[in-house]
Amino acid sequence: MRGILLALLFCFTSLQLFAQETVTVSGQLFDAETKETLPFANVAVHTLEDNALLTGAITDVDGRFEIQEIPLGKYEIYFSFIGYTGAQQTLLAGGLNTVFDLGKIELQPSAEALEEVEVIGQEATTNSDLNKKSFSLESNIAQSGGSVLDAMKTMPGVAFDQEGKVVLRGSDKVVVLIDGKQSSLTGFGNQKGLANIPASNIEKIEIINNPSAKYDANGFAGIINIIYKKEKQTGLNGEVGLSFGLGALEKRKADTPTDLGSFSVNPKLIPSINLNYKKDKVNYFLQSEFILQEALPNNEFTTRNYDDGRNIISQVPENRNQFRSIINGGIDYDLNENNSFTFSGLYDREKHIDTAQVAFINLDNNIRNRFYNWQEEEVTRYINVSANYRHKFEQAGHTLSANAQYTQGLEDETYSLNDSSTVRIGRDKTNIRAIENTTSVSTDYVRPLKNGRIELGAKLRIRRLPVDYTITPGNQSIIYPDLGTFSDWGENLYAGYVNYLLEKEKYDVEAGLRAEQTDVFYNLDPVNIYYPENDDYEYFELFPSVRFTYKLNDNNKLSAFYNRRIDRPGEPELRIFPKYDDPELLKVGNPYLRPQFTNAFELAHKYSWGTGSLFSAVYHRMIQDQYMRIFSIDNSNPDYDIVNRIYQNTGSATNTGIELLFSQDISNSFKLSASFNGYINTIDAYQGTLLFPFERPFFIDESTDEAWDAKLTSEFKLPLEISAQLTGVYYSPKNIPQGEQLGRSSVDFGLKKNIWENKGELTLAATDIFNTFGIRQELEEEGFEALYENYYETQIIRASLKYRF
């Protein structure tokens, strides 16, 4: 922990933008004797501290009132009507509950009249429930013109692993939502689509580390919610944009000797449009982006040192030519004041061709043992269609909503391997076609209470993912035989939840319980010899969540959290068909994989002042049956070196850490923000059995490591009304199963200037200026040691132009 403490002294904490919040108060006034409603009665909201009038309302013909946009704070609400004795109630609006229903308020008849009061406005300070962090992409200059994945790079506690998965507080078990819902684009357990979601069309990104019971129980590390832009102005408005970039400007490591090598100075052209048209009861919205580029999504060097003395290096560069089109749009329709509908759809199609020449070179004599001309042709398509209905009851915030959603993800992937070496001359070809279909129906009910709210909901989700596998083997084929030609995976989930929030003057309590019944099946082609039995199972689990917040004073809050969550392996983790991007380092799933469960505890504190804020959290997570890839030698073929990377359950682990976030306005033209996440990662010893391609044991040694990441962001104003942003990121070394992931860092810089009377915006952004953000891992397993280095495309310069209308 010495390194963590030193880093704490050096680095403060990170950017956290706490959005200004307001609340709505409603109720209904009655005559206490006749029980008749009181129309046109007065409702006045006074600050509790100095009894100054803040705002007010007059009841309607039914005696109802609704007061919106009351800043967070403590208030006394007065009810009065000529000929009646007044009444009052205390309102404590701390930010957890945004709608308060005071119910029925009765006034006693009286001959007294009300005195006049002086109207004085006072704005309350911003507050938070210490659970959700919101980041506006409008101010993200250094990563402008890039993807959502680029924008998330500087967010606190967020990192990325060697497969491009999001890692939150040291774990890749993260759920990614789009506008609050899961979809095929980001996957159910993976985040493959994040690198292709344009940040230009995103309003903000939310990080929820301790979700309540109303959220699905998966994703123990937390939830990332990506919210698309949607204008609210009447008429036609929106923006058009064009971004041009160059990637991989220099090479971190020299290519192995081949004719092709790895792509560099990769051009990127990205036009985009965001349209919104609102008139009367209808609002139309449309976002679209097209990506035409060369890219280097992976550039994997693997150096293997075998126990028998051989030392082999290989390089697999995914030299990519890509075209992608993304269209997202829909309609909001207000049937009347109480009923509204939203119909939306997303279509995303991408085609890319990856080419590489892969040489396996003996480092002892510099002889090329094996040589592949490698090509992947892949088409992916994502479709998401949803219909949402919302009903507002008479009381503000009292709602019933229903949602139906269909989402489809298509993957059509062909690998061609042309082996021309002294070992053999042959050509192999594989094709995988997978179509994931997911249908979900859910309903949610929210009822505001006098001092909180209650939430109820239910959900049904049905997923099916059949896979067809076609093999065209060549001479002395290296492709595993007897895998079969198909598999069929499915999951049915039935869920219900209840969540209750109580907000008092000195404390808040939120407690919920989610129940989920899950039925799973996995059917394999009967000719498959590696997994002799089809797999199906079911389980019923309860997932409680609790939060207790104590209000020390107006500027200090202390919150404690507990929740239990689950991470279910998706079809990519279960898939039995190997991925032949590196023929001697094969990635393959495991159809017998089981879910992992996590119990998480957290204590969080926030202190805010006029020009800044400090957030701190201590967390502890206990994981059971965690799953990840295991490296293991397959020595069944004496003429061919193969290392398998197979998903396996690997026993228990714990993750204990501290997260700090700090922001401070130094002056009107300079703002500094920082974050620090330090954690102790413990992996328990474990012994298991691999079944593919033959039965053999594997071992996980117990390991404990202290790791941390720090991020620093400075924003400042330059002459000529130019805004600038400089960010620095560092991830320390950390332990992983069978080895260690080495440290890495990045420095990003961006400039922004508004032009054309603030209707236009010109940005220039440079990410990973010094080209130091590649991933490196040192691995050790029985029979070999390996150094894995992935110097994929992180160094990119982009110029972007936007025009708003």
C-alpha positions in Angstrom: 0.0 0.0 0.0 3.0 2.3 0.2 2.7 3.1 -3.5 -1.0 3.8 -3.1 -0.3 6.2 -0.2 2.4 8.0 -2.2 0.1 8.3 -5.2 -2.6 9.6 -2.9 -0.3 12.4 -1.8 0.6 13.2 -5.4 -2.7 12.9 -7.1 -5.9 14.3 -5.4 -8.9 12.7 -7.2 -11.0 12.9 -10.4 -13.6 14.8 -12.4 -17.1 14.3 -11.2 -19.8 16.5 -12.6 -22.7 16.6 -10.2 -25.6 17.9 -12.2 -27.9 20.6 -10.6 -31.1 18.9 -9.5 -34.6 20.1 -8.6 -37.7 18.5 -7.1 -41.4 18.5 -7.7 -44.0 18.7 -4.9 -47.7 17.9 -5.3 -50.8 17.3 -3.1 -54.5 18.0 -2.7 -56.3 20.4 -0.2 -59.6 19.5 1.5 -62.0 21.1 3.9 -61.4 19.1 7.2 -65.1 19.1 8.0 -67.0 18.7 4.7 -64.2 16.8 3.0 -64.7 18.9 -0.1 -61.8 20.0 -2.2 -60.5 23.6 -1.9 -59.9 25.2 -5.3 -57.7 28.3 -5.6 -56.0 27.9 -2.3 -52.5 29.2 -1.7 -49.4 27.0 -1.3 -46.1 28.7 -0.3 -42.7 27.2 -0.1 -40.3 28.9 2.4 -36.7 28.2 3.2 -36.3 26.5 6.5 -33.2 28.4 7.6 -34.6 32.0 7.3 -38.3 31.5 6.5 -38.0 33.4 3.2 -40.6 32.7 0.5 -39.0 30.8 -2.4 -42.0 29.9 -4.6 -45.6 28.9 -4.5 -48.8 27.8 -6.4 -52.6 28.0 -6.4 -54.7 24.8 -6.3 -56.8 23.9 -9.3 -60.6 23.3 -9.4 -60.0 19.9 -7.8 -57.9 21.3 -5.0 -54.7 19.8 -6.5 -51.3 21.6 -6.8 -48.0 20.9 -8.3 -44.8 22.9 -7.8 -41.9 22.1 -10.1 -38.2 23.0 -10.2 -37.7 23.5 -6.4 -33.9 23.5 -5.7 -32.6 20.9 -3.3 -32.7 22.1 0.3 -34.9 22.2 3.4 -38.2 24.0 3.3 -41.4 24.7 5.2 -44.5 24.5 3.1 -47.5 26.7 4.1 -51.1 26.0 3.1 -53.7 28.8 3.4 -57.2 29.7 2.2 -59.5 32.6 3.2 -61.8 31.5 6.0 -59.5 28.6 7.0 -56.8 28.0 9.6 -53.5 27.5 7.9 -51.4 24.3 7.9 -47.7 23.6 7.3 -45.4 20.7 6.5 -41.6 20.3 6.4 -39.9 19.3 3.1 -36.4 17.8 3.1 -35.2 17.6 -0.5 -31.7 16.1 -0.5 -31.5 14.9 -4.1 -32.5 11.2 -3.6 -36.2 11.7 -4.3 -37.1 14.1 -7.1 -40.9 14.0 -6.6 -42.8 14.4 -3.3 -46.5 13.6 -3.0 -47.8 15.2 0.2 -51.1 13.5 -0.2 -54.3 14.9 1.2 -53.9 18.1 3.3 -56.9 19.2 5.4 -57.6 22.8 6.5 -59.9 23.7 9.4 -62.5 26.5 8.9 -61.6 29.8 10.5 -62.3 33.5 10.3 -58.7 34.6 10.3 -56.9 36.0 7.2 -53.4 35.5 6.1 -50.7 38.2 6.4 -48.7 39.2 3.4 -45.2 37.8 3.0 -42.2 39.1 1.1 -41.0 37.1 -1.9 -37.2 36.4 -1.8 -35.5 33.8 -4.1 -32.6 31.6 -2.9 -30.8 29.0 -4.9 -29.9 25.8 -3.1 -26.6 24.0 -3.5 -26.1 20.9 -5.6 -26.2 17.5 -3.9 -26.1 13.8 -4.9 -26.9 10.3 -3.6 -23.2 9.4 -3.9 -24.0 6.5 -6.2 -24.2 7.9 -9.7 -21.5 9.9 -11.5 -22.5 11.8 -14.7 -20.1 13.0 -17.3 -21.1 15.4 -20.1 -19.3 14.8 -23.3 -19.7 18.4 -24.3 -16.6 19.3 -22.3 -14.6 16.3 -23.3 -12.2 18.1 -25.7 -9.1 15.8 -25.6 -11.1 12.8 -26.9 -13.4 14.7 -29.2 -14.2 13.2 -32.6 -13.6 9.7 -31.3 -15.8 6.9 -30.0 -17.6 6.3 -26.6 -14.7 4.1 -25.7 -12.2 6.9 -26.3 -14.4 9.3 -24.2 -14.5 6.8 -21.2 -10.7 6.6 -21.1 -10.4 9.5 -18.6 -13.4 8.7 -16.4 -12.6 7.6 -12.8 -12.1 3.9 -12.2 -12.5 3.0 -15.9 -9.8 1.0 -17.8 -9.7 -1.6 -20.6 -8.3 -5.1 -20.9 -6.5 -6.8 -23.8 -9.8 -7.8 -25.5 -11.2 -4.2 -25.4 -13.6 -4.9 -22.5 -14.4 -2.1 -20.1 -12.8 -2.6 -16.7 -14.5 -0.7 -13.8 -12.6 -0.7 -10.5 -10.4 -3.6 -11.6 -13.2 -5.8 -13.0 -14.5 -6.3 -16.6 -17.9 -7.5 -15.3 -19.7 -4.3 -16.4 -23.2 -3.8 -17.8 -23.4 -1.2 -20.6 -26.8 0.3 -21.2 -28.0 2.6 -24.0 -30.6 5.1 -22.8 -31.2 2.8 -19.8 -31.6 -0.4 -21.7 -29.4 -3.3 -22.8 -29.1 -3.9 -26.5 -27.3 -6.1 -29.0 -24.9 -3.2 -29.8 -23.1 -3.4 -26.5 -23.9 -7.0 -25.8 -25.2 -8.8 -22.7 -21.9 -9.2 -20.9 -19.4 -7.7 -23.4 -18.8 -4.3 -24.8 -17.7 -4.9 -28.4 -19.8 -2.1 -29.8 -18.4 0.7 -27.7 -15.4 1.4 -30.0 -17.9 2.2 -32.8 -20.5 4.3 -31.0 -19.8 7.9 -32.0 -19.2 10.2 -29.0 -20.5 13.2 -31.0 -24.1 12.0 -30.7 -23.9 11.2 -27.0 -25.1 13.7 -24.4 -23.6 12.1 -21.3 -22.3 8.9 -19.7 -23.4 7.7 -16.3 -21.4 5.4 -14.0 -23.4 3.6 -11.4 -21.2 1.6 -9.0 -24.0 0.4 -6.6 -27.2 -0.1 -8.6 -30.5 -0.5 -6.8 -32.8 -3.4 -7.1 -34.7 -1.9 -10.0 -31.7 -2.6 -12.3 -30.9 -6.1 -13.7 -28.8 -8.0 -11.3 -25.8 -8.6 -13.7 -22.7 -6.5 -13.8 -21.1 -6.7 -10.4 -18.5 -4.0 -11.1 -21.3 -1.6 -12.0 -23.4 -0.1 -14.8 -22.4 2.3 -17.5 -25.4 4.1 -19.1 -24.9 5.9 -22.4 -27.5 8.6 -23.1 -28.1 9.8 -26.6 -28.7 13.5 -27.3 -32.3 14.6 -27.8 -33.2 18.2 -28.3 -36.3 19.7 -26.6 -36.7 22.9 -28.7 -39.7 23.5 -30.9 -39.2 23.2 -34.6 -36.2 21.8 -36.5 -32.8 21.8 -34.9 -29.7 19.7 -34.7 -26.1 19.6 -35.9 -24.0 18.2 -38.7 -20.4 17.2 -38.3 -17.3 16.0 -40.1 -14.2 14.4 -38.5 -10.9 13.5 -40.1 -8.2 11.6 -38.3 -4.9 9.8 -38.6 -4.0 6.8 -36.4 -0.9 4.8 -35.4 1.5 7.6 -36.4 4.5 5.7 -35.1 5.2 2.1 -34.3 6.0 1.2 -30.7 7.8 -2.0 -31.7 9.3 -3.0 -35.0 7.2 -5.5 -37.0 8.4 -9.0 -37.5 9.9 -9.6 -41.0 7.0 -9.9 -43.4 6.0 -8.2 -46.6 2.9 -6.6 -45.1 3.8 -5.6 -41.5 1.2 -3.5 -39.6 -0.8 -0.5 -40.8 0.3 3.0 -39.8 -0.8 6.6 -40.4 -4.3 5.2 -40.8 -6.8 7.7 -42.4 -10.3 8.1 -40.9 -13.3 10.0 -42.3 -16.4 10.3 -40.1 -19.4 12.4 -41.2 -22.4 12.7 -38.8 -25.8 14.3 -38.4 -28.1 14.9 -35.5 -31.7 16.1 -36.2 -34.6 16.9 -34.0 -38.1 18.2 -35.0 -40.7 19.0 -32.4 -44.2 20.3 -33.1 -47.3 20.1 -30.9 -47.5 16.6 -29.5 -44.9 14.9 -31.6 -41.1 15.0 -31.4 -39.0 13.3 -34.1 -35.3 12.5 -33.5 -32.5 11.0 -35.7 -28.8 10.5 -35.2 -26.6 9.0 -37.9 -22.8 8.5 -38.4 -20.7 6.8 -41.1 -17.2 5.6 -40.5 -14.8 5.0 -43.3 -11.3 4.1 -42.1 -8.1 2.1 -42.0 -7.5 0.9 -38.4 -5.3 -1.3 -36.3 -7.7 -2.7 -33.6 -5.1 -5.3 -32.5 -1.4 -5.7 -33.0 -0.4 -8.6 -30.8 3.2 -9.7 -30.3 3.6 -12.9 -28.3 7.0 -14.2 -27.2 6.9 -17.8 -25.9 9.8 -19.2 -23.9 9.3 -23.0 -23.7 10.8 -25.2 -21.0 12.5 -27.3 -23.6 14.6 -24.2 -24.6 12.7 -23.0 -27.7 12.0 -19.3 -27.9 9.4 -18.2 -30.4 7.9 -14.8 -31.3 4.8 -14.1 -33.4 2.9 -11.0 -34.4 -0.7 -10.8 -35.4 -1.6 -7.3 -36.8 -5.3 -6.8 -37.6 -4.8 -4.5 -40.6 -8.4 -3.3 -41.0 -10.3 -1.7 -43.8 -13.7 -0.8 -42.4 -17.0 0.8 -43.4 -19.7 1.3 -40.7 -23.1 3.0 -40.8 -25.1 3.8 -37.7 -28.7 5.2 -37.7 -30.6 5.8 -34.5 -34.0 7.5 -34.5 -37.6 7.5 -33.2 -40.8 9.4 -32.3 -42.0 10.7 -29.0 -45.8 11.1 -29.0 -47.8 12.8 -26.3 -51.3 11.4 -26.5 -52.5 13.8 -23.8 -51.1 15.3 -20.6 -51.1 11.9 -18.9 -50.2 9.4 -21.6 -47.2 9.3 -23.9 -45.5 6.9 -26.2 -41.9 6.5 -27.6 -41.1 4.4 -30.6 -37.4 4.1 -31.4 -35.0 2.0 -33.5 -31.3 1.6 -34.1 -29.6 0.1 -37.2 -25.9 -0.5 -37.2 -24.1 -2.4 -40.0 -20.4 -2.8 -40.3 -18.1 -4.6 -42.7 -14.4 -5.0 -42.4 -11.6 -7.0 -43.9 -8.6 -7.7 -41.7 -5.3 -8.9 -43.3 -2.1 -10.0 -41.8 1.0 -12.0 -42.5 1.9 -14.0 -39.4 5.4 -15.3 -39.0 6.5 -17.6 -36.1 10.2 -17.0 -35.7 12.8 -18.9 -33.6 14.6 -16.2 -31.7 17.7 -18.5 -31.2 18.5 -18.9 -34.9 16.2 -16.3 -36.5 14.6 -19.0 -38.6 11.0 -18.6 -39.7 9.3 -21.9 -38.6 5.8 -21.2 -39.9 4.2 -18.5 -42.1 0.6 -17.6 -42.5 -1.2 -15.3 -44.9 -4.2 -14.5 -42.8 -7.5 -12.8 -43.7 -10.7 -12.2 -41.8 -13.9 -11.0 -43.5 -16.6 -10.0 -41.1 -20.1 -8.5 -41.3 -21.8 -7.4 -38.1 -25.3 -6.0 -37.9 -27.2 -4.7 -34.9 -31.0 -4.0 -34.8 -32.8 -2.6 -31.8 -36.5 -1.7 -31.8 -38.5 -0.6 -28.8 -41.9 0.8 -27.8 -42.4 2.5 -24.5 -45.7 3.7 -22.9 -45.8 6.0 -19.9 -48.9 7.0 -17.9 -48.8 9.9 -15.4 -51.3 9.8 -12.6 -52.8 13.0 -11.2 -50.1 13.2 -8.6 -46.7 14.4 -9.9 -44.2 11.7 -10.2 -46.8 8.9 -9.9 -46.2 6.9 -13.0 -46.7 3.6 -14.7 -44.5 2.6 -17.7 -44.3 -0.4 -19.9 -41.6 -1.3 -22.4 -41.3 -3.9 -25.2 -38.0 -4.4 -26.9 -36.6 -6.6 -29.7 -32.8 -6.6 -30.4 -30.8 -8.6 -32.8 -27.1 -9.0 -33.3 -25.6 -10.7 -36.4 -22.0 -11.9 -36.7 -20.8 -13.4 -39.9 -17.1 -14.1 -39.7 -14.8 -15.9 -42.1 -11.1 -16.8 -41.5 -8.8 -17.8 -44.3 -5.4 -19.2 -43.4 -2.8 -19.9 -46.0 0.2 -21.8 -44.5 3.3 -21.7 -46.7 6.4 -22.9 -44.8 8.8 -25.8 -44.4 6.3 -27.5 -42.0 3.4 -27.7 -44.5 1.7 -26.0 -47.4 -2.1 -25.8 -47.0 -5.1 -23.6 -46.8 -7.8 -23.7 -44.1 -11.0 -21.8 -44.0 -13.6 -21.4 -41.3 -16.9 -19.5 -41.1 -19.0 -18.7 -38.1 -22.5 -17.2 -38.5 -24.3 -16.3 -35.2 -27.6 -14.4 -34.8 -28.6 -13.4 -31.3 -32.3 -12.6 -30.9 -33.5 -11.0 -27.7 -37.0 -10.1 -26.7 -37.9 -8.4 -23.5 -41.1 -7.0 -21.9 -41.0 -5.0 -18.7 -43.2 -2.7 -16.5 -42.3 -0.2 -13.8 -44.5 1.5 -11.3 -43.4 4.6 -9.2 -45.4 6.1 -6.4 -44.2 9.2 -4.6 -44.7 9.3 -0.9 -44.6 12.1 1.6 -41.0 11.3 2.5 -39.8 9.1 -0.3 -41.1 6.8 -3.0 -41.8 3.2 -3.7 -40.9 1.4 -7.0 -42.2 -1.9 -8.3 -41.5 -3.7 -11.5 -41.4 -7.0 -13.5 -39.5 -8.2 -16.5 -39.4 -11.1 -19.0 -36.4 -11.6 -21.3 -36.0 -14.4 -23.9 -32.6 -14.8 -25.7 -31.7 -17.3 -28.4 -28.3 -17.5 -30.1 -27.8 -20.3 -32.7 -24.4 -20.7 -34.3 -23.5 -22.3 -37.6 -19.9 -23.4 -38.1 -18.5 -24.3 -41.5 -15.0 -25.8 -41.9 -13.1 -26.1 -45.2 -9.9 -28.0 -44.2 -6.8 -28.0 -46.3 -3.7 -30.2 -46.6 -2.6 -31.3 -43.1 -5.2 -29.0 -41.6 -4.5 -27.4 -38.3 -8.2 -27.0 -37.5 -9.5 -29.1 -34.7 -11.7 -32.0 -36.1 -15.0 -33.3 -34.7 -16.3 -30.0 -33.4 -19.6 -30.3 -35.2 -21.3 -27.7 -37.4 -23.8 -26.0 -35.0 -24.7 -25.1 -31.5 -27.8 -23.5 -30.0 -27.8 -21.5 -26.8 -30.8 -20.0 -25.0 -31.8 -18.2 -21.8 -35.1 -17.3 -20.3 -35.1 -14.7 -17.4 -38.1 -13.9 -15.2 -37.6 -11.0 -12.7 -39.5 -8.9 -10.3 -38.3 -6.2 -7.9 -39.5 -3.8 -5.1 -37.5 -0.8 -4.0 -38.3 1.7 -1.2 -36.8 5.1 -0.5 -37.2 7.0 2.8 -35.8 10.5 3.0 -35.6 12.2 6.5 -33.9 15.4 7.7 -30.7 13.7 9.0 -30.7 10.4 7.0 -31.9 8.5 4.0 -32.6 4.8 3.5 -33.1 2.9 0.3 -33.7 -0.8 0.3 -34.7 -3.2 -2.4 -35.0 -6.8 -3.3 -34.8 -8.3 -6.8 -35.8 -11.9 -7.6 -34.7 -13.6 -10.8 -35.5 -17.1 -12.2 -33.1 -18.1 -15.0 -33.4 -21.1 -17.3 -30.5 -21.9 -19.6 -29.8 -24.5 -22.3 -26.9 -25.2 -24.6 -27.3 -27.8 -27.3 -24.3 -29.0 -29.3 -23.9 -31.0 -32.5 -23.9 -34.7 -31.5 -20.7 -35.3 -33.4 -18.8 -33.0 -31.0 -16.3 -35.2 -29.1 -15.0 -32.7 -26.6 -18.1 -32.0 -24.6 -20.1 -35.2 -24.6 -23.3 -33.8 -23.0 -25.6 -31.0 -23.8 -25.9 -28.6 -20.9 -29.1 -27.1 -19.3 -29.7 -25.8 -15.8 -31.9 -23.4 -13.9 -31.6 -21.4 -10.8 -33.6 -18.9 -8.6 -31.7 -16.2 -6.8 -32.5 -13.2 -4.6 -30.5 -10.0 -5.0 -30.9 -7.5 -2.2 -29.6 -3.9 -2.3 -29.3 -1.4 0.7 -28.1 2.1 1.0 -28.0 4.3 4.1 -27.0 7.9 3.9 -26.3 10.2 6.9 -26.4 14.0 6.3 -23.6 15.5 8.4 -24.5 19.0 7.3 -25.5 20.8 4.1 -22.1 20.2 2.5 -21.3 16.7 3.8 -22.9 13.3 3.2 -21.9 9.8 4.2 -23.4 6.7 2.5 -23.0 3.0 3.0 -24.0 0.5 0.3 -24.5 -3.3 0.0 -25.7 -5.3 -3.0 -25.5 -8.8 -4.3 -25.1 -9.3 -8.1 -24.5 -11.9 -10.7 -22.5 -12.2 -14.0 -23.7 -14.7 -16.5 -21.4 -15.9 -19.2 -22.7 -15.0 -22.6 -22.5 -17.0 -25.8 -19.1 -15.7 -26.8 -17.7 -17.0 -23.5 -19.5 -20.4 -24.1 -18.7 -20.8 -27.8 -17.0 -24.1 -28.6 -15.5 -23.0 -31.9 -12.0 -21.6 -31.8 -11.1 -18.1 -33.1 -8.3 -18.4 -35.6 -6.8 -14.9 -35.6 -3.7 -16.4 -34.0 -3.5 -20.1 -35.1 -1.0 -20.9 -32.3 -2.7 -18.9 -29.5 -6.3 -20.1 -29.9 -9.2 -18.3 -28.1 -12.1 -20.7 -27.3 -15.1 -20.7 -25.0 -16.5 -23.3 -22.6 -20.1 -24.5 -22.8 -20.0 -25.7 -19.2 -19.1 -22.3 -17.8 -21.3 -21.2 -14.8 -22.2 -17.7 -13.5 -20.2 -15.9 -10.9 -21.7 -14.1 -7.8 -20.5 -11.1 -6.0 -21.3 -9.4 -2.6 -20.2 -5.8 -2.6 -19.8 -3.3 0.3 -19.0 0.4 0.0 -18.7 3.5 2.2 -18.8 6.8 0.4 -18.4 10.5 1.4 -18.9 13.7 -0.5 -17.8 17.2 0.5 -18.7 20.1 -1.7 -17.9 23.8 -1.6 -18.6 26.7 -3.8 -15.9 26.1 -6.4 -15.3 22.4 -6.1 -16.0 19.0 -4.6 -14.3 15.9 -3.2 -15.8 12.5 -3.4 -14.2 9.4 -1.6 -15.3 5.8 -1.4 -13.9 2.6 0.2 -15.2 -0.6 -1.3 -14.8 -4.4 -0.9 -16.1 -7.1 -3.3 -16.1 -10.8 -2.7 -16.4 -12.9 -5.9 -17.4 -16.6 -6.1 -16.8 -18.8 -9.1 -15.2 -16.0 -11.1 -14.5 -16.9 -14.7 -11.7 -15.8 -17.1 -9.4 -17.1 -19.8 -6.8 -19.7 -18.9 -3.6 -20.3 -20.9 -2.7 -24.0 -21.4 -0.4 -25.9 -23.8 -2.0 -28.4 -26.2 0.9 -30.9 -26.9 -1.3 -33.4 -28.7 0.4 -32.5 -32.1 4.2 -32.9 -31.9 4.7 -30.9 -35.1 2.5 -27.9 -34.1 2.8 -25.6 -31.1 -0.6 -24.6 -29.8 -1.5 -22.6 -26.6 -5.2 -22.6 -25.8 -6.9 -19.7 -24.1 -10.0 -21.2 -22.6 -12.7 -19.7 -20.4 -12.9 -21.4 -17.0 -14.4 -20.9 -13.6 -11.4 -20.2 -11.3 -12.7 -20.1 -7.8 -12.9 -17.1 -5.4 -11.3 -13.7 -5.4 -11.6 -10.4 -3.5 -11.1 -6.8 -4.6 -10.7 -4.0 -1.9 -10.0 -0.4 -2.8 -10.4 3.3 -2.4 -11.6 5.7 -5.0 -11.1 9.5 -4.8 -12.5 12.2 -7.1 -11.6 15.8 -6.9 -12.5 19.0 -8.9 -11.7 22.6 -8.3 -12.2 25.8 -10.2 -8.8 27.5 -9.8 -10.0 30.6 -11.6 -12.6 31.6 -14.2 -10.2 30.3 -16.9 -8.6 27.3 -15.2 -10.2 24.1 -13.8 -8.4 21.1 -12.4 -9.8 17.7 -11.7 -8.3 14.4 -10.8 -9.1 10.8 -9.8 -7.4 8.0 -8.0 -8.4 4.4 -7.7 -6.2 2.1 -5.6 -7.1 -1.5 -4.8 -5.8 -4.8 -3.5 -6.6 -7.6 -5.9 -6.5 -11.1 -4.3 -6.9 -14.3 -6.4 -7.3 -17.5 -4.4 -5.5 -20.7 -5.3 -7.6 -23.0 -7.4 -7.2 -26.3 -9.3 -9.6 -27.3 -12.2 -9.8 -29.4 -15.3 -9.8 -28.4 -18.9 -11.8 -30.6 -21.3 -10.7 -29.1 -24.6 -9.1 -30.6 -26.7 -8.3 -33.2 -24.1 -8.8 -33.6 -20.4 -5.9 -32.1 -18.3 -5.6 -30.1 -15.0 -4.9 -26.5 -14.6 -3.6 -24.6 -11.6 -4.1 -21.0 -10.3 -1.6 -19.9 -7.7 -2.7 -17.7 -4.9 -1.6 -14.1 -5.6 -2.2 -10.7 -4.0 -1.2 -7.4 -5.6 -1.6 -3.7 -5.0 -2.7 -1.8 -8.1 -3.8 1.7 -8.8 -4.7 4.1 -11.6 -4.6 7.9 -11.6 -6.1 10.4 -14.0 -5.5 14.2 -14.1 -7.5 16.6 -16.2 -6.9 20.4 -16.6 -9.1 22.7 -18.6 -8.1 26.2 -19.4 -9.0 29.2 -21.6 -6.5 30.5 -24.2 -6.5 33.8 -26.1 -8.9 34.1 -29.1 -11.6 32.3 -27.0 -10.0 28.9 -27.4 -10.6 26.2 -24.9 -8.0 23.6 -24.1 -7.8 20.4 -22.2 -4.8 18.3 -21.1 -5.3 14.8 -19.6 -2.9 12.3 -18.2 -3.7 8.6 -17.4 -1.6 6.0 -15.6 -2.5 2.4 -14.8 -0.1 0.6 -12.5 1.0 -3.1 -12.9 -1.5 -5.6 -11.4 -1.8 -9.3 -10.9 -3.9 -11.4 -13.3 -4.4 -15.2 -13.3 -1.1 -16.8 -14.3 0.8 -13.6 -14.3 1.0 -9.8 -14.3 -0.3 -7.0 -16.5 2.3 -4.3 -16.7 1.8 -0.6 -16.2 0.9 1.8 -19.0 0.1 5.5 -19.5 -1.3 8.1 -21.9 -1.3 11.8 -22.4 -4.1 13.4 -24.4 -4.5 17.0 -25.6 -7.4 18.9 -27.2 -8.3 22.4 -28.5 -11.8 23.8 -29.2 -13.0 27.0 -30.6 -16.6 28.2 -31.3 -17.0 29.9 -34.7 -19.8 31.4 -36.8 -21.4 33.2 -33.8 -21.3 30.0 -31.7 -23.2 28.0 -34.2 -20.0 26.2 -35.3 -17.4 24.3 -33.3 -13.9 23.4 -34.4 -11.8 20.9 -32.4 -8.4 19.3 -32.7 -7.6 16.3 -30.5 -4.5 14.2 -30.0 -4.8 11.0 -28.0 -1.9 9.0 -26.6 0.7 11.5 -27.8 3.7 9.5 -26.7 2.2 6.1 -27.9 2.6 4.4 -24.4 -0.9 3.0 -23.9 -0.5 -0.5 -25.3 -1.2 -3.6 -23.2 1.6 -5.8 -21.9 1.2 -9.0 -19.9 3.8 -11.5 -18.5 2.3 -15.0 -18.2 3.6 -18.3 -16.7 2.1 -21.7 -17.0 3.3 -25.3 -16.9 5.7 -25.8 -19.9 6.2 -22.2 -21.0 6.4 -18.5 -20.2 5.0 -15.8 -22.4 5.2 -12.0 -22.9 2.0 -10.7 -24.5 2.2 -7.2 -26.0 -0.7 -5.6 -27.8 0.4 -2.3 -29.4 -3.0 -1.6 -31.0 -3.9 1.8 -32.4 -4.1 4.3 -29.5 -2.2 7.2 -31.0 -4.7 9.2 -33.0 -5.0 12.8 -34.2 -8.5 14.1 -35.1 -9.8 17.4 -36.5 -13.6 17.9 -36.3 -16.1 20.5 -37.4 -19.7 20.8 -36.2 -22.4 23.2 -37.2 -25.6 23.7 -35.1 -28.9 24.9 -36.5 
